[in-house]
Amino acid sequence: MESTIYQSDIFKMACTQFDLAANLLEMDPRLRERVKVPKRCMTVACPIELDSGEVVLFEGFRVQHHLSMGPTKGGLRFHPQVNLGEVAALAMWMSWKCALVGLPYGGAKGGIAVDPHSLSVNELEHLSRRYMQEMIPFVGPNTDVMAPDMGTNEQVMAWMMDTYSNHVGNTVPAIVTGKPLGLGGSEGRKEATGNGVAYLAKSYLQDLKIPLSQATAVIQGFGNVGAEAALALEQYGVEIIGISDVSGGFFNSKGINLKSALTHVGKHRSLAGWRGGDRVSNEELLLISCDVLIPAALERVIDEKNAGKIQCRILAEAANGPTTNAADVILAQRDDVLIVPDIFCNSGGVIVSYFEWVQDLQSTFWTREEVLRRLHAILDNTKAQVETQKSKLNCTRREAALSLGIHRVAEAKRLRGLFP
Ligand code: GLU
């Protein structure tokens, strides 16, 4: 079946990845379409009144990829480029990610085509609440659970939780994850994605026998995930020599002063105007020679043009879909770059979201140590499974991770049967 609704290059990229993995798995043709095509999607019109009195309408999306293993789970993205095809691809990746790390969820993703920085706090609150209001018939703690993604944060999740709770008449913390601690959020959730990325980078550096104290890292994207990954790597003794955001990048062979960069971003919202290194473009930043390169922003930044030129030992994909399929082919031939694929590398976020959901449902809360101990145990265990699968199927690490996740979803569908 050729989808008519999710037309976009990113959706095609996700479908090609699925097809490669399904072929490796020799998946029953009777299951393929059922496992691949998103179950349902919602597009909602979100009108809000701006502070100026003008009424503007934003388009919001949510794709729930499959509902065969539990509620759907995934972030909510506020970004001008958001569209249904992109959200569908991101929802598919969430499905494989959750299944890979053993969470009882299907994948989902949502978004609004908006630049959140162009709105006042008031306007952002109205838009967030309006989006949740429109989605109420389709979400719930046992149906679909949202979380932060690019352009959203704890405050947006708090408004979402409040809007839903007001609707049902009682407080429902488990409706979203990534909430503030005071509203049933989890210790460790804010830093979970970056922490997981750094933990896996460390683990693979050790496998490659590169001493942490001599290792360098470059991070593209200095939002929550990129910044937390940088901080965690620094804790491990790795030197961060390059960072960037939409305003451009910085290279400093003596090490980036993360504290100073974070203070600047806290004050000015971006790295623009910061003076902590030599200025480089985002394209140049990706080509800096380093041990760990971490794309932590948008999709498809490693493509056929730069895949042959990147100079890292480990490509740790903190972003979703940062490497195109064409780039994957080039990197597979190069053999000198170890890819920690997105659905594994950035899974720390949804793993701790799952912990948050469990804690909310049980009204009992864990310490940060407990959260991180459990997170790292899941990552270690998944890493062992991915490495075994890679040897077993004689395939790339991405194919190994995808095939593990996809196989679990296919098995769930097969076991449940086709109804009626
Ligand atoms: N947005 C994050 C992701 O892409 C986290 C999703 C979640 O915690 O549900 O994995």
Boltz pocket constraint, residues with backbone or C-beta under 6 A from the ligand:
constraints:
  - pocket:
      binder: B
      contacts: [[A, 73], [A, 74], [A, 75], [A, 76], [A, 145], [A, 146], [A, 147], [A, 148], [A, 149], [A, 150], [A, 177], [A, 320], [A, 346], [A, 347], [A, 349], [A, 350], [A, 351], [A, 353]]
      max_distance: 6.0
